[in-house]
Amino acid sequence: MKLATYKDGSRDGQLVVVSRDLTTAHFATGIATRMQQLLDDWNFISPQLEDLYQTLNQGKARHGFAFEPAKCMAPLPRACQWADGSAYINHVELVRRARKAEVPESFYTDPLMYQGGSDDFLGPCDAAVFADEAWGIDFEAELAVVTGDIPMGCSAERALEGIRLVMLANDWSLRHLIPAELAKGFGFFQSKPATAFSPVAVTPDELGEAWRGGRLHLTLQSTWNGRTVGLTEAGPEMTFHFGQLIAHMARTRRVRAGSIVGSGTVSNQDWSRGYACIAEKRAIETIEGGEPKTGFMQDGDTIRIEMKGADGQSVFGAIEQTVQVEDAR
């Protein structure tokens, strides 16, 4: 099934069921009001929502209405945790090669991961507000999953069973703030502002044959200022699948229902497929010509991130955001 969260003036919004073709929706009121409520009691609530989903797809839902992504919050507007991996080792190789640094052998066997802010996510059409263009504003087109409860020490195979929902993410980065933060030895913080997610989150069964082995075998399209800059394949080159990322999280602690796990920037060895973040394009330019030529995003720039199925239809709806630079002081 497909689910979204509508804005209603509250912090957690209103859970809605969305039709397979993303044209109609129905409030889940009477079954569950919030996404976290569903995740906390998945086995009891999800079958009821599945029934509503089928009724909606059949055109028989009495109170259906036109689905509007602009009214959506993130599917899970605030989460127990947001942990973002770097599952595409090609991305790491490119960035390090551009600065003439070796990739440690451990990076190929042990996933990179950071824990970001989970108290405030952006909706798919919300403006991305930053105080200064000089910070190096960059989009990052990714996949993400939402988990149920995962026990400590869980295997990668068992972890796959705990994936409840799949969605897209735009993990905004402020590239010029990153070096100073990493130099402190404590990781990202100010350089990773609020992340945005797709309008709709989808259960893995809805993805059919495209979802296999903890990877989503579809093309992720990134469109910057109306120009397609990336048609990256999300499946074949994902070094660590989502089960492995979740197991990495759960090695020393439990992972609770409502945790979100990101894939990191989707990246391919075939440079003709484009890029899912500007930093990667700049790395390629540096490797080829000695210096980067592409600048980072500016006030008024737009980014659209979307993934379509084999039928050509949008799977999750699109993240469509505009950069807004303003001093919030």
Secondary structure, DSSP 8 states (H G I E B T S, - for coil): -EEEEE--SSSS-EEEEE-TTSSEEEE-TTT-SSHHHHHHTHHHHHHHHHHHHHHHHTT--TT-EE--GGGB--SSSS-SEEEEE---HHHHHHHHHHTT----GGGGTS--EEEE--S--B-TTS-EEES-GGGTEE-BEEEEEEE--B-TT--HHHHHHTEEEEEEEE--EEGGGHHHHHHTTS--STTS---EE-S-EE-GGGGGGGEETTEE-SEEEEEETTEEEEEEESSTT-SS-HHHHHHHHTTSS-B-TTEEEE--S---S-GGGB-SBHHHHHHHHHHHHSS-----B-TT-EEEEEEB-TTS-BSS--EEEEEEE----
